[in-house]
Amino acid sequence: MLSLQSDGQTLKIDINRSMTLSEFSKCEKQLKEHTDVETVLVSLSLNVGLDSTIIGLLLVIYEIFKSAKLLSVELSSPEQLHVLKMAQLDTLFELK
């Protein structure tokens, strides 16, 4: 699912598996508690399938934190990079 770590300046979001829509709603509420950070680092685990729920979560992360100085997604595989580029998320996030 999702784990969050924040030091007030940087929010680290680890997504370690796909999630259901109800889990997605809970995650969205958690994210909105950290809107004042300057840097958002998202890490996608290798076993995370990039289905519509995860793509939707990344779009929600962008909408919540679009005023942050840095929005970055750390990928675990070339396939994840390909899918995110096809979804045009490389225009919203720095992909690593």
C-alpha positions in Angstrom: 0.0 0.0 0.0 1.4 3.4 0.9 3.7 4.7 3.6 4.5 8.3 4.4 7.4 10.0 6.0 7.7 13.7 6.5 10.3 16.0 8.1 8.2 19.1 7.4 10.2 20.0 4.2 10.2 16.7 2.4 7.5 14.1 2.1 8.6 10.5 1.1 5.8 8.4 -0.3 6.5 4.6 -0.7 4.0 2.7 -2.8 4.8 -1.0 -2.3 1.7 -2.7 -3.8 -1.4 -2.0 -5.8 -4.5 -0.9 -3.9 -8.3 -1.0 -3.9 -10.4 2.1 -4.4 -11.3 2.2 -0.6 -7.6 2.2 0.2 -7.1 4.9 -2.5 -9.5 7.2 -0.6 -7.7 6.7 2.7 -4.4 7.5 1.0 -5.8 10.7 -0.5 -6.9 11.8 3.0 -3.5 11.1 4.4 -1.7 13.0 1.6 -3.8 16.1 2.2 -2.4 16.3 5.8 1.0 17.2 4.3 0.3 19.9 1.8 2.9 22.3 3.1 6.0 20.4 2.0 8.5 21.7 -0.6 9.7 18.3 -2.0 7.7 15.2 -2.7 9.6 11.9 -3.4 7.5 9.0 -4.6 9.0 5.5 -4.7 7.4 2.7 -6.6 8.2 -0.8 -5.5 9.0 -3.4 -8.2 5.9 -5.4 -7.4 3.6 -2.4 -8.0 1.5 -2.9 -11.1 0.8 0.4 -12.8 -2.9 0.0 -13.2 -5.4 2.8 -13.4 -5.6 3.1 -9.5 -1.8 3.8 -9.2 -1.9 6.1 -12.2 -4.9 7.9 -10.6 -3.0 8.1 -7.3 0.0 9.7 -9.0 -2.4 12.2 -10.6 -3.9 13.0 -7.2 -0.4 13.4 -5.7 0.4 15.9 -8.5 -2.9 17.8 -7.9 -2.3 18.0 -4.1 1.4 18.9 -4.4 1.7 20.8 -7.7 3.0 23.9 -5.9 6.0 21.9 -4.4 9.4 22.8 -5.7 10.2 19.2 -6.7 7.9 16.2 -7.6 9.9 13.1 -8.2 9.0 9.4 -8.8 11.7 6.8 -8.3 11.0 3.8 -10.5 12.0 0.1 -10.0 11.9 -1.1 -13.6 12.1 0.1 -17.2 8.5 -1.1 -17.7 7.3 1.4 -15.1 9.2 4.1 -16.9 7.6 3.1 -20.2 4.1 3.1 -18.7 4.5 6.5 -17.0 5.8 8.0 -20.2 2.8 6.6 -22.1 0.5 8.1 -19.5 2.4 11.4 -20.0 3.3 11.6 -16.3 6.9 12.5 -17.3 5.6 16.0 -17.9 4.3 16.3 -14.3 7.1 14.4 -12.4 10.8 14.1 -12.5 11.2 10.3 -13.3 14.3 8.5 -11.9 
